[in-house]
Amino acid sequence: VRITVSFHDNVPKHYAAKLDVQVALRVVDVTHGMSGGAAAAAATVAVPGAAPAPAAELAPENRCDWVDVPSLLLLRGAAGGKSFDVRVRPGKLAYGEHVAWIEGSDLTSPERGPLFCVPVVVIKSREVPAFPARPLVDFGSNRFATGKVVRNFCFVPAGATWADLMLRGAPELGVPLRFYVEVVQVERGVSVRETRHRQVLEVEPTRSWWAGMCVMQLAVQGGRTLEVTVAQVYTSQNEGDVAVEVLFHGLRPDHRAVELDSGGRYAVVHVEATLQNEAITPVATLTRMTYPVRPTAHAIRPLSPERFLLPPASLMHALELTYEFKLEAECNVKVYVSPLTDLVYESPLASQLALVFCANTRRRVLCSEGFPRSAKLPKGAYTVRVQLCHPLVAVLEGFVDVALTVDRALPKSGVAVAIYANRTNAVLRSGSKFGAGSVQAGDRAPLFITPPASSANNIPKDAAKLNAVLTGQLTFGRGLTALG
């Protein structure tokens, strides 16, 4: 890690340019062996300021054997700052939290205290033992009381796709205890709201550690650190010993969602067990039907210069597209331009807007933009007007034939489809279906998913005519989806 130190902003630049301050660096081990852990290191710098002083030599003091820094640093104001390298060697550290402070003091006036401090935090996480019979991480038992918070960290093994977080109460636990559990994984470019799992669990008193276990299932990403925080709810006033364990599982499908052609062809999904033998009970359910619609008319026009003139002299232009579609029955519908869906600041265009009108009454029934909205629409014909804006006409000309995606919801309960274990049964749609089974560690099991019959009541009659795609989710048992 490279750290740069400079004079504080409240020191005048013309005065700081004349200063040369020799700084003695040392590392102080503040905390050692605290329980917790995550294989990560963080360093932040806080420079409250630096005062001029004549040079003097002071031997460095280094009390930490896992952080290395140079002994002296010459801070020259004319150079605008000075950098030094910090080497962190966490390999031999024990499981837990380790904190050290890098302190820089004036050589001539060490009694003034540090001119700046850099905290270095290393959290060493637990790992799954090599070649385990079960990929299990045991955090041990903790004595919980009202409001007590226990944080644990473990490294998720490669290939894991979900985990079972288990809480077990001690045999002498007399009354139920309620716990607030939060599990977080940090993923670059992804909001923590999308990788965070929260749940309240109640541990019942049992006769043994293995009875009355509470299980929380959550999706995980292999190769990343998992933080598990367990806190006893303040309304739970009793104390007790509770053990925390995490058991990892791995089922990796080669397709993240079920997509079936309305023409009747089956789909094949291969499921691989990446960590251990896994029991599966696959169930496929179709939830939506999507199909493209091509524009019937388009026009490009400049917008009003009083409102849409961008500096220095770029005038915004708008591409207006017209689409038409029909609904054979009432359903929940949303429309969007697929290449631009869920894009706002990342969109290459300045703006996008879609308005849906009833073709007969010309009443607006739906308005949508970058993030599509849905509405329940009755049977009938509809007209969609889409506006795309950009300063360059050449860019808009590339979208004159872009398709509009009409996304229609199937019945609320979904449409269940059959899953077969071999291709022959899937083609003939006969024979035994794939029920409960198992996948050996390192092996792949094929699942042949067949679309519903064309005469099915839950599938729109015009699905094949529209060349629609039927989409849904695939679960492998206990509510675990392919997206997990």
N, C-alpha and C positions, 0 to 999 in steps of 0.2 A: 504494500500500500504506500502510495506517495502522498505526503502531506505538505501543504504550502502554508507558511506563516508570514504574515505581513503586519505592518503597523495599523492600529485602529484608525477608523475614519475621522475620529475627533482630533487626531494629531495632524496639524497643518502639513501639507505636502512639501512646502519649501523648507520646513523645519525637519521633517522626517528624512528628507534627502541628504541631510548632513549627519545623520546618526549612523553609527556602527556599534551594534550591541552584540557582545558575545554571550551566548545562551548555553548553559549547561543542561543537558538532557538526562533524565533518569526515568526508570520504570518502577512503579510501586505496585505490588500485587495486593489489591484491595480485598478481594473475596476469593476464596478457594474452596472447591468441593461442595458448593451448594447444590441441592437436588433440583433437577430440571435439565434441559439440554436441547440443543439443535445445532447441527453442524454448520455454523455460520459465524462470520466475524463482522463486526461493524465498528466504524470509527468516525467520530464527529469532532469538529474543532470549534472551540470557543476562545476567541482572542479578545480579552477585555481591554488590552492596550499594552504599550511598552514604553518605559521611561529611559532616557539616556543615562549612561553611567560609564565611567572609565573601565577599561578592560582589566580583568584579574582572572587567575587560573584557579579552577576548582575541580577536584577529582570527581568523576561521575559516580553515582550510586545506583546500582542496578540490582534490585531484589527479585526480579522476575526472570525465570529461566526459559519462558516460552515466547517472549517478545524481545526483539533485538532492535536497538536504535543506536545511532552514532552518539558519541559522548559530548561533542561540542557542535554548536551551530552559530555561524556568524550571520547575524541579521543586519543587512546593509539596506538602509532606507533608499539610497539612490537606485538600487536594483529593483525596488518595488516588491521585495519579498524574497524568501528563501525556502527551498523545498528540501525535504529529507525523506529517506526511505525507512519504512517500518516493516520488519519481517515478523510475521506471526507463525509460530510452529505449534499447531494444536494437536499434532499426531499422538503425543504421549500423555495428553491430558485425560483424566478420568471422566466418567459420565457426570454431567452436571454443569452448572454455570460457573464461569471463570471471568473475573473482571480485573483489569489492570489499568493504571493511569500513567500516561506519558506526561511528565511534568517538565516544563522549561523554565529555569530560573536564571536571573541575572548573576553572572559570575561574581561581581563585586559586592552584591547586596543580597545574598541568599535569604537573609532574615525577612526580606519583603514578601517572601512567598512566591509561588509560581506566577510567571507572566501569562502562561497559558497551560491548559490541561486538555489532553486528548484521551477520552475513555475508549478502551478496547475491550469488547465483550465477545467471548467465545462460549457458545453453548453446545456442548457435546451431547449428541443424541444417542439413544439406544438403537441397536440394529438387530435384525433377525439373525440368530446364530447360523453359521454356515451349515449347509445340507441338513435342514431341520425336517423332522417328520411332519411337523405342522408349522407354517410360518407365523409364529406367535411371539408377541412382545409382551412381557409381564412387567408391569410397573410396580408390582408389590402392593402391600396393604398400607393404608394410611388411616390415622385416627381423625375422623371428621367431627366438627362441631358447627354450630350455627355460624354461617358467614365465612367459614374457612374455605380458601381457594387453593387448589393444588394444580400446578401446571406440569405437564409431562411432554417430552418430545421424543419422537422416534423417526427413523429413516424408513420410508416406504420402499420395499424391495421392487426391483424392476419387474414389470409384468403384472403387478397388482392393479386391479380395476375397482375393487370395493373391499371394505373392511367391516368386521363385526366388532364394535366397541362393547365390551362386557363389563358390567359392574356386579360384584358378588358381595353379599353381606356375610359377616362373620357369624358363626353358630350362636354366639351369645348375644346377638343383636335382638333387643327386646321389642322394639317398635319399628314401624316402617320409617324410612328416611327418604326425603325427596332431594334430588340433586338437579342442578342446572348444568348441562353439559354443552360445551362449545368446542367444535373441532374445526381447525383452519389449516389450509394449505396455501402458500403464497405462490402464485403463478404470474410470471412476467406478462404484462399487457392485459391482465384479466383483473377485474374488480374483485376485491375480497368478498363482496356480497355474493358472488357467484360460486365461490369455493368454500364458503363458510356453512357449517351445519350446526343447528341449535335444537336442543330437545330437553324436556324435563322428564327425568326417570325416577321411579319410586322403587327402592330396594326393600323387599319384604323380609321379615325375620324368618330364618330357616334353621333346620337342624344340622346342616352341613354347608361347606363352602360351595358345593356344586349344585345345590338346590336353590330355587328362587332367583336364578340369574336374569338380569336385565340386559337386553341386547339392543344396540342402536346401530343400524346399517347405514353406511354412507359411501358415496363414490370417492375414490382416491386416484391420484396420479402417481405412477411408479417413478422412482428416482428422485423424489422430493421429500422434504421434511414435513412431518405431520405434528401439529401442536394440539394436544388434548388438555383441555381445562375443565376441571370438575370442581363445582362449588356447591356446598350444602345450602339449600334454600333457607332464608332467614326465618320463615314460618315453621321450619322443622327444628324443634327446640332440643332434641335429644342428641346424644353422642353415640358413635359406633365406629367399628373398623370395617372398611370397605376396600376390596381389592379391585384394581383396574387392569384390564388386559385388552389387547388388540390382536385380532386374528385376521390375517390378510387372505384374500381370495383373488383368483385371476381367471376370468373368462373373457377372451378377446374375440369378438366377431369381426369378420372381414367387411361387414356392412353395418353402418351405424343406425340405419333405419330400414323399415320394410317399405319397398317400392315395387308395386305390381302393375304390370301392363293390363289395361282393361280389355285387351284383346284375348286374354286367357292364358298367357304363358306363365309358367311357374318361375319362382325366384329361388336361388340357392344361397344360403348363408352358412359359412363354415365357422364353427366355434372352437377355439383353442383353449385348453386348460394350461395356463402358464406357470402355476406354482405347485399345485397339488391336484389329486383326484377330486373332481367336482361333480356333485349330483345336480342334474338339471331337469326341469319340467317346462319346456318351452311352450309359450302361448303367443300367438300373433294376432293382433287386433288392428283393423283399419279404422282410421279416424277422419281422414280428409281425402278429397278428390280435387286434383288440380289439372288444368288444361290451358294451353295458350290460345290467345285471340289476336289476330293480326289487325292493324289499323285499317279503317275504311277511308280515312281522309287525313291529310296533314297540311299544315301551313306554318311558315316561319315569318315572323313580323317583328319589327323593332318596337320596343316599349317606349313609354313616354320619357323624353329626355329630362323633364322637370323632376322626375322621381327616380329614374333608373340610369342616370348618367354617372359612371364611375370615374374617379380621377385616374389619369389626367384627362382623358377624353374617350373613354370606352363606353359605348352605349350597350345596354343589356338587350339581348334578343330572346324571343320566346318561340319554342316549337310547340304547337298545339296539335295533339293527336286525338282522333275520334275512334272509339271502339264500340262494338255492339255484342251483346250476349243475351241468352234467354235462360230462364229457370223453369223447369217442369214442375217444381213443387217448392213450397216454402222451406228455406234453409238459411243457415248462417253463412255469410259471404264476406270475403275481403279480396280486394284487387290491388295489384302492385306491379311495378316494372322490375322484374327479377334482378337484373344486374345492379340496380340502384337501391335494393331493399336494405333497410337498417343502416343506411349511411346518411350522415348529416355533415359533420365537419370533414369527414374523409371523402365525401362525394366529389367527383370531378366536375359536377355541375353546380351552378349557383343555387338552384332551388328546384323542387319538384312538387307537383300538386295533382291530385286525382279527384274528380267529382263524378259521382254516379247519379244519373237521373232516370226516373221512370219514363219509358219511351212514350207512354200514352198521355200521362198528365204533365210531363216535363217538370215534375217536382223533384228537387234534390233530396236524395235519400241517404247519401253517404259521402263523407269527405275524408280523404286520406292523404298522407304525405310520406316522408322518409320511413317512418315506422307505421306499417299498415294497421288500419283499424277495421273492425268487423261490425256487421249489422245483420239483423234478421230481415230478409227481404221476402215478400210473397211471390207467388208464381206470376211470371210475366216477362216482358222484354225490357231491356235496360240499355242505356247509352252512357258510355264513360268518356269523359274529356280529361286528357292528361296534358299538363303544361310543364315543359322542361326549359330552364333558362340558362343562358351562357352568353358571354360577350362576343364570342366568335361564332359566326354562322357556319363555318366549316365543321366545327365540333357538333353542332345540332344536326347537321345533315347526316351524320353517322347514326342518328337515332330515328330517322324517318320511318323505318320499317321494324322498329323494335316491338317485340310481342308483349302483350299485357297478360299477366297470369291471373286467372280467376280461381280462387281457392275456396272451395265449398266444403262445409263440415258435413260429415255423415252423422247418423243418429248418435245421440249423446252417449249411449252405452257402447258405441263402436260396433264393428262388424268382425266377428271372429272368423278366422280362416283356418283351413286344415294344414297340418304339418306332417310330412311323411319322412321316413328314414331312408328311402331309396328313390331313384329316378323313375323306375317302372311304375310304382304305386302312384307317384305324383302325376304321371302322364295319364294313367288309366283312372285316377281318382278313386281307387278302390284298394282294398287290403288294409292291413293294420296301420294305424297312424302312430306318429312318434309321441309316446306318452312320457312317463318318467324314465330317465336313463342316467348314465354317468359318462364322463369324459376323463380318460386317463391323463395324468400329468405329461405335458409335452405333445399330446395327441390332438387331432382335430376331428370333429364330428360334423358331417354335412346335414343341413336341415333343408328340406325341399318344401317351400311354402307355395301353396296353390291359391289363386284368386277365387272368390266366390262365383257361383254359377251366374250366368247372365240373367237367369230368372229370379235371382234373389230379390226379396222385397226391399232390402235396405240399401241397395245400390241403385243410383239413378239410371233410368232406362236409356238415357242418351250418353252414357259413359263411353261405350265403344265408338259411337259416332263422332264424339268429340276427341277421340284419341287421348282420353284422360289417363292420368297416373294416379293410382290409389296408394296412399301412404299411411303409415301407422307406426306402431312400436312393437318390439319383440321383447318379451320378458322370459327369464330363465328360471323363474321360481322365486318365491318370497319377495315379489315386487321388484326384482332387479332387472332393469331394462338394459337394452343394448347401448343406450347413451351413457350408462354408468361405466 
